[in-house]
Amino acid sequence: MTRASQQAKALQDIRQDASDEELKRRYGYSQAVIQAMRETVSRESCRQAGTLNIDEEGPEF
């Protein structure tokens, strides 16, 4: 699996409510990386809903 496809799969798993432990086991990601990915998914959801709060926006993963 390429790095890009691994990241895409991990993001999909996050959207499907995978636990942090599951993500660590499957992909070997650190807690900081998992948190950044969760924030990315959260921002995507807000954008799709049209409710993005600029004050909450952080660095892109």
N, C-alpha and C positions, 0 to 999 in steps of 0.2 A: 504494500500500500504506500503510495507517495505521501509526502508530508501534507500536501494540499488536500488530498482525498481523506487523509486521517483527520485533519482539522474539520473538514466538512462533516464527516461522520460524527465526530465528537460534538459539534454544534447541534446536529440533528438529535443526538442522544440527550443533550441538555434540554432541547425543546420538548422532548418526550419524558422529561422529569427524571433523568438518570441521577443517581446519588453521586456525591463526591467520591466516595470509596470505589464505586463502580468505574468512574472515569479514571481514577488513579490506576486501578487494576488493568483496565483495557488499554489505556493509552500512555500510562507512565507520566502523566502531567502532574506538576506540583500544585499545591493548593492555590498559589497566587495565579497561576495560569488558568485554573478552573474558574476562579473568581472573576478574572478578566473576561473569560468567555461567557460566563453567566451575565455579566453586565452588558456585554455586546448583544446577547440575545434579548435582554430586557429593553435595551434601547431600540432594537429592531421592532419589538412588539409595540412599543410606544409610538414609533414612527408610523407603523401600519395603522394604528388606532387614531393617529393624528393628535396625540396628547404628549408630545415630547416636551419635557421641561428642560430648558437650556441650562438651568442651574445644576441639574443632575448629570449633565453630559460630561463624561470623562474621556480619557485617551482611548482610541480605537485599539482593539486587539489585532 
